[in-house]
Amino acid sequence: MKIPKTPLLALLSLIPLTLSELQEAEVNGMFVFGSSLVDNGNNNFLKNATTKANFHPYGVDFPLGPSGRFSNGRNAIDVLGGLLKLPRLIPPFTDPRTRGARVVHGVNFASGGSGILDQTGSFRGEVMSLSQQIRDFKVTTLPQLRTQLRCVHSPRLFEDHLSNYLFVVGTGGNDYLQYFVSKEKDKVTVPVFTESLISTLSRQLKDSPTRANLAVKCQHPQKVETVSSARETGARARIVEDTCTSMAFIRRKP
């Protein structure tokens, strides 16, 4: 199945968006990828997951109580959805009800404990890696979205629709956590490990539905690294990398 080259991808990061920019954005929905920073409850439905937040004191300030969000109340995705005036909370992918019409305004694929690297979080039981999250979107959700938008036989129209969705990614912290707790004797240095993370993240984004043309290299693990424009998608891109999280931001040119 050919994946459209959508020019709109926003990845939750330290790069601020003003309230006016959010209010003016014409966004039909949001697709979310990453770890516990942005997980809305996917781990609740993973049989062998041990990293969960479906019990108190999680959710003590959330209207639905403990929901799988790793916070006391709304997380960043809920806040962002509210600012964008989306009609409902973004449902988790692993919830069996998240199918058909429920995907029209977006789906959350994030999994607490996961990371950029496929092996990250494996010692905590079952998690969905970033690679798996992207595959789930491409194989399961994207065809359903195409059907719901009545674009099965109209690839160009579907690309136009998809460009009005926001794609959010917040990940990387667990990769560093697993790196620092590892007792491997031949462990690479932090700069080398960071280079590996950025290279992997860049490749994953290129393989994602955005097909962004990102050229990424790290000068220092605690610095912001500006990367080349994603010319194929008419977007500007930037990678943020530090010892807690790895993120990127791409926004469609006006």
C-alpha positions as CSV (number, residue, x, y, z in Angstrom):
1,M,0.0,0.0,0.0
2,K,1.4,3.4,-1.0
3,I,1.6,5.9,1.9
4,P,0.7,9.5,1.0
5,K,3.3,12.2,1.5
6,T,1.5,14.4,3.9
7,P,3.1,17.8,4.5
8,L,1.8,18.3,8.0
9,L,3.6,16.7,11.0
10,A,3.9,18.3,14.4
11,L,5.9,16.5,17.0
12,L,5.4,17.5,20.7
13,S,8.6,19.1,21.8
14,L,10.2,21.9,23.6
15,I,9.5,24.2,20.6
16,P,6.6,26.4,21.8
17,L,3.4,27.0,19.8
18,T,1.5,30.1,20.7
19,L,-2.1,30.0,21.6
20,S,-3.0,32.1,18.6
21,E,-1.2,29.7,16.3
22,L,-3.1,26.7,17.7
23,Q,-6.4,28.5,17.6
24,E,-5.9,29.4,13.9
25,A,-4.8,25.9,12.9
26,E,-7.3,24.0,10.8
27,V,-6.8,20.5,12.2
28,N,-9.3,17.7,11.7
29,G,-7.6,15.4,14.1
30,M,-4.4,14.1,15.7
31,F,-2.3,11.0,15.5
32,V,0.0,10.4,18.4
33,F,3.2,8.3,18.8
34,G,5.7,7.9,21.6
35,S,6.0,6.8,25.2
36,S,4.3,7.6,28.6
37,L,4.7,11.3,28.0
38,V,1.8,11.1,25.5
39,D,0.2,7.7,26.2
40,N,-3.6,7.9,26.6
41,G,-4.1,4.3,27.8
42,N,-2.6,1.9,25.3
43,N,-0.8,-0.2,27.8
44,N,-4.1,-1.0,29.6
45,F,-5.0,-3.3,26.7
46,L,-1.6,-5.0,26.4
47,K,-1.9,-8.4,28.1
48,N,1.8,-8.7,29.3
49,A,2.4,-5.0,30.0
50,T,3.7,-4.1,33.4
51,T,4.1,-0.4,32.9
52,K,0.5,0.8,33.5
53,A,-1.2,3.9,35.0
54,N,-4.7,2.6,35.4
55,F,-4.8,2.9,39.2
56,H,-4.6,5.6,41.9
57,P,-3.0,8.1,42.4
58,Y,-2.9,8.4,38.6
59,G,-6.0,10.2,37.3
60,V,-7.0,11.7,40.6
61,D,-7.8,15.0,38.8
62,F,-9.0,13.5,35.6
63,P,-12.8,13.3,35.0
64,L,-12.6,9.6,34.0
65,G,-10.3,8.7,36.9
66,P,-7.3,6.4,36.3
67,S,-7.3,5.9,32.5
68,G,-3.8,4.8,31.6
69,R,-2.5,8.4,31.4
70,F,0.8,8.8,33.3
71,S,-0.4,11.9,35.0
72,N,-2.8,13.1,37.8
73,G,-5.1,14.8,35.2
74,R,-5.0,15.7,31.5
75,N,-1.8,15.0,29.7
76,A,-0.2,17.2,27.0
77,I,-2.2,15.5,24.3
78,D,-5.5,16.3,26.0
79,V,-4.4,19.9,26.4
80,L,-3.3,20.2,22.8
81,G,-6.5,18.6,21.6
82,G,-8.5,21.1,23.6
83,L,-6.5,24.1,22.2
84,L,-7.2,22.7,18.7
85,K,-10.9,22.4,19.6
86,L,-11.0,18.7,18.6
87,P,-14.5,17.3,19.4
88,R,-13.3,14.5,21.7
89,L,-10.3,13.0,23.5
90,I,-8.0,11.0,21.2
91,P,-8.7,7.3,21.8
92,P,-5.9,4.7,22.3
93,F,-5.2,2.3,19.4
94,T,-5.3,-0.9,21.5
95,D,-8.8,-0.2,22.7
96,P,-11.0,-2.6,20.6
97,R,-13.5,0.2,20.2
98,T,-11.0,2.4,18.3
99,R,-12.1,1.4,14.9
100,G,-14.2,2.7,12.1
101,A,-15.7,6.1,12.7
102,R,-13.8,6.5,16.0
103,V,-10.5,7.0,14.0
104,V,-11.8,10.1,12.1
105,H,-10.5,12.6,14.6
106,G,-7.3,10.7,15.4
107,V,-5.8,7.8,17.3
108,N,-3.1,7.6,20.0
109,F,-0.5,4.9,19.5
110,A,1.9,5.9,22.3
111,S,3.0,3.2,24.7
112,G,4.5,3.9,28.2
113,G,7.9,2.4,28.5
114,S,8.7,2.3,24.8
115,G,11.4,4.2,23.0
116,I,13.0,5.0,19.7
117,L,14.9,1.7,19.8
118,D,12.9,-1.5,19.4
119,Q,14.5,-3.2,22.4
120,T,13.8,-0.3,24.8
121,G,11.3,-1.2,27.5
122,S,11.5,-4.9,26.8
123,F,12.6,-5.6,30.4
124,R,9.3,-4.0,31.6
125,G,7.1,-6.5,29.8
126,E,5.1,-5.8,26.7
127,V,5.3,-2.4,25.1
128,M,4.7,-1.1,21.6
129,S,7.9,0.3,20.1
130,L,7.9,3.4,17.9
131,S,8.4,1.2,14.9
132,Q,5.4,-1.0,15.9
133,Q,3.3,2.1,16.4
134,I,4.1,3.4,12.9
135,R,3.3,-0.1,11.4
136,D,0.0,-0.2,13.3
137,F,-1.0,3.2,11.9
138,K,0.0,2.3,8.3
139,V,-1.5,-1.2,8.3
140,T,-4.6,-0.8,10.4
141,T,-5.7,2.8,11.0
142,L,-4.7,4.4,7.7
143,P,-7.0,2.1,5.5
144,Q,-9.9,2.7,8.0
145,L,-9.4,6.4,7.8
146,R,-9.3,6.3,4.0
147,T,-12.7,4.4,4.1
148,Q,-14.2,6.8,6.6
149,L,-13.2,9.8,4.5
150,R,-14.6,8.1,1.4
151,C,-11.3,8.3,-0.4
152,V,-10.7,4.6,-1.3
153,H,-10.4,5.4,-5.0
154,S,-9.1,9.0,-4.7
155,P,-5.5,9.0,-3.5
156,R,-5.0,12.7,-4.2
157,L,-8.1,13.6,-2.3
158,F,-7.0,11.4,0.6
159,E,-3.6,13.2,0.7
160,D,-5.4,16.5,0.9
161,H,-7.5,15.3,3.8
162,L,-4.4,13.8,5.6
163,S,-2.6,17.1,5.4
164,N,-5.1,18.5,7.8
165,Y,-4.1,16.2,10.6
166,L,-1.5,16.7,13.2
167,F,1.1,14.0,13.9
168,V,2.6,14.2,17.4
169,V,5.6,12.2,18.7
170,G,7.1,12.4,22.1
171,T,9.8,9.7,22.8
172,G,13.4,9.1,23.7
173,G,13.5,9.3,27.5
174,N,13.3,5.6,28.0
175,D,16.1,5.0,25.6
176,Y,18.4,7.0,27.8
177,L,17.0,5.5,31.0
178,Q,17.8,2.0,29.7
179,Y,21.2,3.1,28.6
180,F,22.2,4.5,32.0
181,V,20.9,1.5,34.0
182,S,22.5,-1.0,31.7
183,K,25.5,-2.8,33.1
184,E,27.1,-3.7,29.8
185,K,30.9,-3.5,30.0
186,D,31.3,-2.4,26.4
187,K,28.7,0.3,26.4
188,V,29.2,3.1,23.9
189,T,29.7,6.7,25.0
190,V,26.7,9.1,25.4
191,P,27.5,11.1,22.2
192,V,27.7,7.8,20.2
193,F,24.5,6.6,21.7
194,T,22.8,9.9,20.9
195,E,24.0,9.7,17.3
196,S,22.4,6.2,17.1
197,L,19.1,7.5,18.4
198,I,18.9,10.4,16.1
199,S,19.8,8.2,13.1
200,T,17.1,5.7,14.0
201,L,14.5,8.4,14.7
202,S,15.3,10.1,11.3
203,R,14.9,6.8,9.5
204,Q,11.6,6.1,11.3
205,L,10.3,9.5,10.3
206,K,11.3,8.9,6.7
207,D,9.4,5.6,6.8
208,S,6.4,7.2,8.3
209,P,3.4,8.4,6.3
210,T,5.0,11.9,6.1
211,R,8.0,10.7,4.1
212,A,9.8,13.8,5.4
213,N,13.3,14.3,3.9
214,L,15.2,14.7,7.2
215,A,19.0,14.9,7.3
216,V,19.9,14.6,11.0
217,K,23.2,14.8,12.8
218,C,24.0,15.5,16.4
219,Q,26.7,18.0,17.5
220,H,26.0,17.7,21.2
221,P,23.4,15.6,23.1
222,Q,22.1,18.6,25.0
223,K,21.8,21.0,22.1
224,V,19.1,21.8,19.6
225,E,20.0,20.6,16.2
226,T,18.5,22.3,13.1
227,V,18.2,20.0,10.1
228,S,17.5,20.5,6.4
229,S,14.2,21.5,5.0
230,A,11.9,18.7,4.1
231,R,11.6,19.8,0.5
232,E,9.6,16.9,-0.7
233,T,6.8,17.9,1.6
234,G,7.2,21.6,1.5
235,A,8.0,21.7,5.3
236,R,10.5,23.1,7.6
237,A,12.0,20.7,10.2
238,R,13.9,20.8,13.4
239,I,15.2,18.0,15.7
240,V,15.4,18.5,19.5
241,E,17.7,16.2,21.3
242,D,18.6,16.1,25.0
243,T,19.3,13.5,27.6
244,C,15.6,13.1,28.5
245,T,13.7,13.1,25.2
246,S,14.1,13.1,21.5
247,M,11.6,15.0,19.4
248,A,11.1,16.7,16.1
249,F,8.9,19.4,14.7
250,I,7.7,19.8,11.1
251,R,5.0,22.2,10.1
252,R,3.5,22.9,6.7
253,K,4.6,26.1,5.1
254,P,1.8,28.8,4.7
